[in-house]
Amino acid sequence: MALKISSAAAHRHQGFIFGVVCGLLLFGCMPQTKVSVHDKQTIPAPLPARKPSELPTVKPDSAQAQAAEALVDQGRQLLAQGAPDAAIRVLERSVALDSNSGLNYYYLAEAWLMKQNVQQAREFNRLADLHLGRDPEWKTRIDRQNDRISTLGH
Amino acid sequence: MLKKSIKWLLIPMVLVSAAVILYGWYLSGRIEKRFSARLWRVPSTVYSDTTLLYPGQGFDRKNLAAKLESLGYRTVAGPPQKQGEMRLAKGYLEAYLNDLKIPAQHRPGNPVRLRFDRGRIKSIERIDTGERLPILELEPEEIGQFYGPERERRQLVSIRQVPPNLVRATLAAEDSRFYGHHGFDPVGILRAFYVNLRAGRIRQGGSTITQQLAKNFFLTPERTISRKLNELVMSVVIELKYQKDEILEIYLNDIYLGQNGTVAIDGVGEACLFYFAKSVKDISLAEAATIAGIIRAPGRYSPYIDKERCRQRRDAVLKAMSAKNWISDPELQAALVQPIETVGESAAVKKAPYFMDYLSHQLESLYSPDDLTRLGLAIYTTLDTRVQYAAEQALYRGLRRLESSIATLKRADPAQKLQGAVVVIQPKTGFILAMVGGRDYAASQYNRITQSRRQPGSAFKPFIYLAALDQLTPASRLSNEPRTYMIGGRPWTPENAAQEVEGETSVSMRTALATSNNRATVDLAMKTGLEQVVEKTVPFQFSTPIKPYPSLALGAFEVVPLELARAYCVFAGGGTLPHPLSIKDVTDDHGRLLSQSHLNIERLISPAKAYIITDMLKSVVSEGTARALSGWNLPGPFAGKTGTTNNFRDAWFVGYTPDILALVWVGFDNGDPVKASGAKAALPIWAELVKTIPQYISGADFKMPDGVVARTVCSESGLLAAGRTCPLPIKEIFLEDRVPDQPCPLHPARNAIKDLIDGIKDLFGGRP
């Protein structure tokens, strides 16, 4: 049986039969609706952006520490764009390269604060204090950060 | 009569119609159920970590080129013009980077030039803008996949990603009237019938794309009338329920397009990667026609099987496209002269099999093994493929060397062979960079890093010394005299393995650890208090029991190697215990983030204590049981500890820099003796591994933290040498609150006048 609906003049009868079959099948299919083959999943909305504080710089003393500092800069920018997850990934890499600078820990605390994770924020704030706490200016900022963490904790 | 005839005609018509409606309704439900569920099992893919490059890093050109090759970059003669190309020249390497697409990060590919100087990266710059880059990240590398029982590889693509040329080529090859028919094509069927009749055999099929889909999803391949009718009805139902583009998308993702070993290549997305190492959106007209041509019979038209036949089929597809006016004549001519350039077949093997097993175990709480083989997840891990490769090679060669030097270690049965295991961790983050759980995964899947429990021997001693730091200092004297202890009513007398310390009644704590002195370490544990020592090991979270027996000092209690490596991270990482991390991100098949794991560290001891233990472990390498490391000409400094258990059943070396920590274990699964110490069996494997990963060895020393002070003390008494006549004063480090405050009692005070005269003599060269 040859069926072709685009050339109706030449195959009117076949077209008619095809139409009937389709109509019947369509009727049979009516209770169901058209479906999409794709699964649907939602992504959580990003957290609001927050500007990082203006902070004094700590001079790195090796190629590795310089790379770590470049990553801290990237992390700061990502935080400024309100992307704490991406910032955390970058700052973690910075820790792997140079865990003595303390800057990476400070910004990790900031990122976790942005994600409202008090426990992680507190741990990294403590580590930042350990490495930068002797610098009076940094000490002030770390203490302020700790206050914000405590406020969030309450 | 007429009425009767009509009645007899109507009854069967109504019955047939009812039957068709019911059958259509039944099929409709079946099709909807099948298509609304996940259509295919898509194996989850595991990726390594990204690779970080920066100026000053120890990474030579060849090593970097090897890394890029493993990422699929192709070497070209001239400057790289397209993504995935690279050029190796004298003193520099140029690469056109691929796009970096990882969760929460997207960097478009761009051309870069890396200059090298004496095995280090000198500079990194963008070729197009000239911008100097402080840091560069390379995309992650595929490590392996979690296959289901079907062993299929499939990269799902959306119809929107498929270029028009591939759509047209597929239609030209398989169903040129696809957008004009309603599930089956009578003209096509008649044409096939005519061609087959003339040929006297089946040469051409009349199945539309929709029919092929119905057959693949719902029907068996047998050739019967009833099956063909079913196929026709189903095709009509599919066409009624779904739009053309949806049907084509399912088809393009479903079709079988070749074989890589035992793994089937399904769908155009995977085929583009398999044949051309390209994303589907990037393939050329000629490549699209090649893929479309393969559909008919992958075993016959695959370029990996017969390139010439593949080219002829491609040309036929191109000409069919041209005949339909889907491509212009110049396009046809240009495509026809294109050679078929494939990327080359590489076996679908797991690159880090023990790590993959460990991962699947780690993922168990989130995804079932079945989910891993069908959901098409992307799992981004911490693994560094270069470190993994280096660890595998070092272990393989090290065990072979050992078997060559001690012939009795050789075993014919693969299951009985000498074994070894290596794990490499970043101590500050806990990221697992490499894991080798045995010498041959094919012979034994038992992961000796995560599953075995072995006595650590002397590799446990640093924890005994740490426990003592609250009372003693590295300069404190410990007894080296033979002593018998009662354990469970039985006498036990620890003996020293090293003969060089025999004869000395006491040794300093530093020397005792460096030389792995058993008597002194047991003496230390007893001085500290066994209960106290056990209590101090609790925060290190060993899962195996550690009991307050004197033999604990010599590592008599079994540990899991991964847990031992993690515990050493506390010393290397300045006092923080990291959670071992293998998985960073998991995304679904649309790239949506499902879960993330982050750096999770816990402060266990002060940076000062961690530094003092590390400094003592540096003495192990510089003058103690691991001093053979100096022969390897490695750019230290390193800290580490050897370990050898009773009857040489286990040989260990755990060594680290501020940046990387590696644990090596060597032994037999059945406990047969290795007949070699940790220094002889495990240390060379560690050294070879470290030598081949210069990118992780910066040469930076451990940074002395606050809370540590240095003093000159008498090497015999361990007390202050200032102002005394001690013959061998040495510089030692102390915790700030544990500095000796007493002068050395063994040697008299210096005579100030005599010192002055000696000083003047020195000035004029009067003393030899």
Interface residues (C-beta under 8 A of the other chain):
Chain A: M1 A2 L3 K4 I5 S6 Q14 F18 V21 C22 L24 L25 L26 F27 G28 C29 P31 Q32 K34 V35 S36 V37 H38 D39 Q41 I43 S62 A63 Q64 Q66 A67 A70 L71 Q74 A83 D85 A86 I88 R89 E92 R93 V95 A96 L97 S99 N100 L108 Q120 E123 R126 L127 L130 R134
Chain B: S17 V20 I21 L22 Y23 G24 W25 S28 G29 E32 F35 S36 R38 L39 L52 Y54 P55 G56 Q57 P103 A104 Q105 P134 I135 G180 H181 H182 F184 P186 V187 I189 L190 V233 V236 V237 L240 K241 Y242 Q243 E246 E249 I250 Q426 K428 T429 F431 G573 G574 T576 K584 D588 H590 R592 L593 Q596 H598 L599 N600 I601 E602 R603 P607 P658 D659 S698 A700 K703 D706
